[in-house]
Amino acid sequence: MEQGQQIDLNGQVVMPTHDDLLKAKQYGFLILKFSKYAVFVRKISSKKRSMVLDKRQIPTTKNLISSYARDFSYDFLVDFQFRDGMILTKEELSYTEKVQQIPELSKMCMLEASPKQTAQELDNQIQEWKRRNPEKNIIVVSEVYTNEMANKVAIAKRNGLKEYAIKFRSYRKHQVALSKFLATLRRVGLYSLVFGVQPNRWKATQASMLLPSLYFKCNAVSRWIAWGGRKTHLTLLCEDWKYHGMETATGGFTDYNGQNRLQLVSTNVQSNSAFGKIDTINQANLMVWSVKALTKIQVERLFQ
């Protein structure tokens, strides 16, 4: 948030990724604009990290981020996605800072040096980033299981930060930590962002992984971009917060040039995941109101 701008801690949105925006433009699909933010995802493979995070890649990455920010009317945030437990070196953290030093970004996402670092060490890290980037708004990005969580949130607040981002990877492992983290951010008046959930990851029921973050009252959430794999038949997020195949899916809430999603989908689209991802953003944003009506038991059952 800009200095002096009122923060709406009651609003909840699903943010599109740069990939969503690109595919929507490519295929002519509508993305309803509920969020002022979009997320540029920079994936960091553990096998190729030395190549991806090489300082020689900085100009190319900066140009790529700038091009998306110019082409789409969103305030972009940068989400660095990497394997759980990977700790970036000092040089690699420097890369994540330098690629965001472009005029098109008003905010910079600062990865914690380590989830095991102390609150005082985070304070020092914030101070250094603010000193080097005085014109930018800094957003701390912490793993959901970071230690000294409450103290780190207090440090961010004391440093005048307005937003705080959480990396959330697993509902079963980290639901309690996510709930406490979001409650702490809400209590001190920081806008909460959640990065890195895979919407339809759960194979048993295909419940939406967007739901836990919204249920625990995050302000904005974005999805994980998969590493790749075989194409699957199209499934659509429905009102019960589960994904259904075309034979049982509902028409949804979004109007696509006078058609609902079932009318729009053709045989060619069914093997293309782009529409499913884009429609998930629309459907989830239009269903946020229904999250308040779900009980804890109903949410738990979706992930059994």
C-alpha positions in Angstrom: 0.0 0.0 0.0 1.2 3.5 -0.7 2.0 5.8 2.2 -1.2 7.2 3.7 -3.5 4.9 1.7 -6.2 3.1 3.7 -5.7 -0.6 4.1 -8.7 -2.8 3.6 -8.1 -5.7 5.9 -11.6 -7.1 5.2 -11.1 -7.6 1.4 -10.1 -11.0 0.1 -9.0 -11.7 -3.5 -7.2 -14.4 -5.6 -4.3 -12.8 -7.5 -3.5 -13.9 -11.1 0.0 -14.9 -11.9 1.9 -13.6 -15.0 1.2 -17.0 -16.6 -2.5 -16.6 -16.1 -2.5 -13.2 -17.7 -0.4 -14.4 -20.6 -2.7 -17.5 -21.2 -5.8 -15.3 -20.9 -4.5 -13.0 -23.6 -3.3 -15.9 -25.8 -6.6 -17.8 -25.7 -9.0 -14.8 -25.3 -10.3 -15.8 -21.9 -11.6 -13.2 -19.5 -10.0 -12.7 -16.1 -12.3 -10.7 -13.8 -10.1 -8.0 -12.1 -10.8 -8.2 -8.4 -7.2 -7.8 -7.4 -4.9 -4.8 -8.0 -2.0 -7.2 -7.7 -0.6 -9.8 -10.0 2.3 -12.1 -9.2 5.3 -12.7 -11.4 6.6 -16.1 -10.5 10.3 -16.8 -10.8 10.8 -20.6 -10.5 14.2 -21.7 -9.0 15.0 -25.4 -9.7 17.3 -26.9 -7.2 19.2 -28.6 -10.0 19.5 -25.4 -12.1 19.8 -22.8 -9.3 23.3 -21.8 -10.2 22.2 -21.0 -13.7 18.9 -19.3 -12.8 20.4 -17.2 -10.1 23.6 -16.3 -11.9 24.2 -12.6 -11.7 24.6 -12.6 -15.5 20.8 -13.4 -15.7 19.8 -10.3 -13.8 19.4 -8.0 -16.9 17.3 -10.6 -18.7 15.0 -11.2 -15.7 14.6 -7.5 -15.1 13.5 -7.0 -18.7 11.1 -9.8 -18.5 9.4 -8.5 -15.3 9.3 -5.0 -16.8 7.6 -6.3 -20.0 4.8 -7.9 -18.0 4.3 -4.8 -15.8 4.0 -2.7 -19.0 1.7 -5.1 -20.8 -0.8 -5.7 -18.0 -2.5 -3.1 -15.8 -1.6 -4.7 -12.4 0.8 -3.8 -9.6 3.2 -6.7 -9.9 4.7 -8.6 -7.0 7.6 -11.1 -7.5 7.3 -14.6 -6.0 10.4 -16.7 -6.0 9.3 -20.3 -6.0 11.7 -23.0 -4.9 11.8 -26.4 -3.1 10.8 -26.4 0.5 13.9 -26.3 2.7 16.2 -24.7 0.1 18.2 -21.9 1.7 19.5 -19.2 -0.7 23.1 -18.0 -0.3 23.9 -14.4 0.2 24.7 -14.0 -3.5 21.4 -15.6 -4.5 19.5 -13.3 -2.1 21.3 -10.4 -3.8 19.9 -11.7 -7.1 16.3 -11.6 -5.8 16.8 -8.0 -4.7 18.5 -6.7 -7.9 16.0 -8.2 -10.3 13.3 -6.2 -8.6 15.1 -2.9 -8.8 13.1 -1.6 -11.8 10.9 1.5 -12.0 7.8 -0.6 -13.0 7.7 -2.2 -9.5 6.6 -0.1 -6.5 7.0 -3.0 -4.1 9.8 -5.4 -3.5 9.4 -8.9 -2.0 12.2 -9.7 0.4 12.7 -13.3 1.1 13.8 -14.1 4.6 17.5 -15.1 4.6 16.4 -18.2 6.5 13.2 -19.3 8.4 15.6 -20.1 11.3 17.0 -16.6 11.6 16.1 -14.5 14.6 13.7 -11.5 14.6 16.7 -9.3 15.2 18.4 -10.7 12.1 15.2 -10.0 10.1 15.2 -6.5 11.5 18.7 -6.0 10.2 17.8 -7.4 6.8 14.8 -5.1 6.5 16.9 -2.1 7.4 19.5 -3.0 4.8 16.9 -3.4 2.0 15.2 -0.1 3.0 18.6 1.7 2.9 19.4 0.3 -0.6 15.9 0.8 -1.9 14.5 3.9 -0.2 11.8 4.6 -2.9 10.3 1.0 -2.7 7.8 -0.5 -0.3 9.3 -3.7 1.1 7.2 -6.8 1.7 8.8 -9.5 3.9 8.2 -13.1 2.6 8.4 -15.8 5.3 7.8 -19.5 5.3 4.6 -20.3 7.2 6.7 -22.2 9.7 9.3 -19.4 10.3 10.5 -19.2 13.9 9.8 -16.2 16.2 6.8 -15.5 13.9 5.1 -13.0 16.2 8.3 -11.1 16.9 9.0 -10.9 13.2 5.6 -9.6 12.4 6.1 -6.9 15.1 9.5 -6.0 13.6 7.8 -5.5 10.2 5.2 -3.3 11.7 7.8 -1.3 13.6 9.7 -0.7 10.4 6.6 0.8 8.8 5.8 -2.0 6.4 2.2 -2.3 5.3 2.1 -5.9 3.9 3.6 -9.3 4.8 3.7 -12.4 2.6 3.6 -16.0 3.7 4.8 -19.1 1.7 2.2 -21.8 2.3 2.9 -25.3 0.9 0.9 -27.9 2.8 -2.5 -27.8 4.4 -2.1 -30.9 6.4 1.4 -29.9 7.8 0.9 -26.2 8.3 -2.8 -25.4 8.8 -2.3 -24.4 12.5 0.7 -22.3 11.7 -1.1 -20.6 8.8 -4.1 -19.8 11.0 -1.9 -18.3 13.7 0.3 -16.3 11.2 -2.7 -14.7 9.5 -4.4 -13.9 12.9 -1.2 -12.2 14.0 -1.0 -10.1 10.8 -4.6 -9.2 11.2 -4.2 -8.2 14.8 -1.4 -5.7 14.0 -3.1 -4.4 10.9 -0.8 -5.7 8.2 -2.2 -6.7 4.8 -1.6 -10.5 4.4 -0.5 -12.1 1.2 -0.2 -15.9 0.7 2.2 -17.2 -2.1 2.6 -20.7 -3.5 -0.5 -22.8 -3.2 -1.5 -25.4 -5.8 -5.3 -24.9 -6.3 -6.2 -28.5 -7.2 -3.3 -30.4 -5.6 -5.4 -32.8 -3.4 -6.0 -36.0 -5.4 -8.5 -37.6 -3.0 -11.2 -35.0 -3.2 -9.6 -32.3 -5.5 -10.5 -29.7 -2.9 -9.2 -26.2 -3.7 -6.0 -25.3 -1.9 -7.1 -21.7 -2.2 -9.7 -22.4 0.4 -7.6 -22.7 3.6 -5.9 -19.3 3.1 -9.2 -17.6 2.4 -10.9 -19.5 5.2 -8.3 -18.2 7.7 -8.9 -14.7 6.3 -5.9 -13.9 4.2 -6.3 -10.7 2.1 -4.8 -12.1 -1.1 -3.6 -15.5 -2.3 -1.8 -16.7 -5.5 -1.2 -20.1 -6.9 2.0 -22.2 -7.3 3.1 -22.7 -10.9 3.7 -26.4 -11.5 7.0 -27.6 -12.9 5.2 -29.3 -15.8 3.8 -32.7 -16.6 1.2 -34.4 -18.7 -2.0 -32.7 -19.7 -5.1 -33.8 -17.8 -8.8 -33.5 -18.5 -10.4 -30.2 -17.6 -11.8 -29.9 -14.0 -13.6 -26.9 -12.8 -13.8 -25.4 -9.3 -17.5 -25.5 -8.1 -19.5 -24.1 -5.3 -18.6 -26.8 -2.9 -14.9 -25.8 -3.3 -14.1 -29.0 -5.1 -13.0 -29.6 -8.6 -15.4 -31.5 -10.8 -15.1 -33.0 -14.3 -17.3 -31.7 -17.1 -20.0 -34.3 -16.5 -20.7 -33.0 -13.0 -19.4 -29.4 -13.0 -21.8 -26.5 -12.6 -22.1 -23.5 -14.9 -20.2 -21.3 -12.5 -20.7 -17.6 -11.9 -18.6 -16.0 -14.7 -20.2 -14.7 -17.9 -17.9 -15.3 -20.8 -19.3 -13.1 -23.6 -22.8 -14.3 -22.9 -21.9 -17.9 -22.2 -21.3 -19.8 -18.9 -18.2 -21.9 -18.7 -19.9 -25.2 -19.7 -21.2 -23.5 -22.9 -17.8 -22.1 -23.6 -15.7 -25.2 -23.2 -15.0 -27.1 -26.4 -13.3 -30.5 -27.0 -10.1 -28.7 -27.7 -10.1 -26.8 -24.4 -10.7 -30.0 -22.3 -7.1 -31.1 -22.6 -5.8 -27.5 -22.0 -5.3 -26.5 -18.4 -5.2 -22.8 -19.2 -8.9 -22.3 -19.1 -9.3 -24.3 -15.8 -6.7 -22.1 -14.1 -8.2 -18.9 -15.3 -11.7 -19.9 -14.5 -10.6 -20.9 -11.0 -9.4 -17.3 -10.4 -12.8 -16.0 -11.5 -14.9 -18.6 -9.7 -12.9 -18.3 -6.4 -13.1 -14.5 -6.4 -16.9 -14.7 -6.8 -17.2 -17.4 -4.1 -15.2 -15.6 -1.4 -18.4 -14.6 0.3 -19.3 -18.2 0.8 -16.2 -19.0 2.8 -17.7 -17.3 5.8 -20.6 -19.7 5.8 -18.3 -22.8 5.9 -17.8 -24.4 9.3 -14.4 -25.8 10.4 -15.8 -29.3 10.1 -16.9 -28.7 6.5 -13.4 -27.4 5.6 -11.7 -30.3 7.3 -13.9 -32.8 5.4 -12.8 -31.4 2.1 -9.2 -32.4 2.8 -9.8 -35.8 4.3 
